[in-house]
Amino acid sequence: MLLGANGVWVSAQGATPASQAAAPTAGMQPSTMAANADPTLEVATIKPSPPGRPGKLFTFQGAHFKTFNTNMNDLIARAYGLHAKQIIDAPAWFGTDLFDIDGKPDVPGRPNLKQMGILIQKLLADRCDLKFHHEQRELSVYAIRLANAGPKMSVSTAGPNDRSGFRFRRYGDLVVGNMTMATFASMMQASVMDKPVVDQTGLTDRYDFNLKWTPDESQFGQFRETNGPVTPLAGDNPNAPPGLYTAVQEQLGLKIEATKALDDVIVIDHVERPSPN
């Protein structure tokens, strides 16, 4: 599981029963944090993850922010809205050492996506002495563009301040609600794709849609790290959904195309492993 846009749950099949239990029900979730809040985690603990435990999770449990089986690439990517391939000059342990984090924000309520990033940014600066600088570099990316027939998605009737939804019922079975294409690109980058994803559709509305496809070996890499192989949606079923690129065009009226584009990267200048506590 991942925590997604505006604090919505982003989940994928393969999460352990323990991590499933960590997701609060709608009635138990805390109220939304004030939009102008600048939160900090109070007395956060960072510990090495138990070896061999499957699953990966960013979550709020009661008033506590928690992660399970997250590496530094996960944390920096979540903090700054990046793909791991936009993190340059990182030490090898960024992709191998797994950490569990537990901390309580000093502001009540559940943070939105931007505030979630602020929490992690401050934690990494304080506990890892993370220092970096930004650059623009030409990267291999996936661009989401309009197909010739135009979009087939339904414009959402929810309000712009209502929660967005990005939820996997299983790998390759995605439900999206009240989401812009820019945020959809960001969430696909965070959870599915092996390269950064940019929105080039020009669409500004928020949409509701379902998307079903059969994943290939390049997708869901961050879940493969801790969950083992990704089981296709329908196995060897001859009626299984098509691959992602065909599904996006047939079901959404969009295209996902590999290209190169200037994109933001962060170059690591200094970082230390967090000390357990």
BELURCOR-V819077 format. One line per field, one symbol per residue. ss: DSSP state (~ for helix, > for strand, _ for the rest). phi: phi as a letter, one per 40 degrees, with the letter a starting at -180 (. if undefined). burial: I if it has 16 or more other C-alpha atoms within 10 Angstrom, else O. Layout:
BEGIN
ss->???
phi->???
burial->???
END
This chain:
BEGIN
ss->_>>_~~~_>>______~~~~~~___~~~___>________>>>>>>>>________>>>>>__>>>>>>>_~~~~~~~~~___~~~>>___~~~~___>>>>>>>____>__~~~~~~~~~~~~~~~___>>>>>>>>>>>>>>>>_______>>_________>>>>>>__>>>>>>>>~~~~~~~~~~~____>>>>______>>>>>>>________~~~~~~~________________~~~~~~~~~_>>>>>>>>>>>>>>>>>_______
phi->.bcbdfgccbbadhccdccccccccdcccccccdcccbcbccfcbbbdcdcgccgaababbgcbcbbbfbcccdcccccbgbcdccbbgccccdcbcbbbbaabccbchccccccdccdcdccccccbfcbabcabbcbcbbbcbccdcgcbccccccccccccbabccadgbbbbbfbccccdccccccbbccadbbcbcgcbcbbbabbbaccbccbgdcccdbbgdccddbfcccccdccdcccccccbgbbbbcabacacbbbccaabcccca
burial->IIIIIIIIIIIIIIIIOOIIOIIOOOOOOIOOIOOOOIIIIOOIIIIIIOOOOIIIIIIIIOIIIIIIIIIIIIIIIIIIIIIIIIIIOIOOOIIOOIIIIIIIIOIOIIIIIIIIIIIIIIIIOOIIOIOIOOOOOOIIIIIIIIIOOOIIOOIIOOOOOOOIIIIIOIIIIIIIIIIIIIIIIIIIIIIIIIIIIIIIIOOOOIIIIOIIIIIOOOIIIIIIOIIOOIOIIOOOOOOOIOOIOIIIIIIIIIIIOOOOIOIOIIIIOOIOOIOOO
END
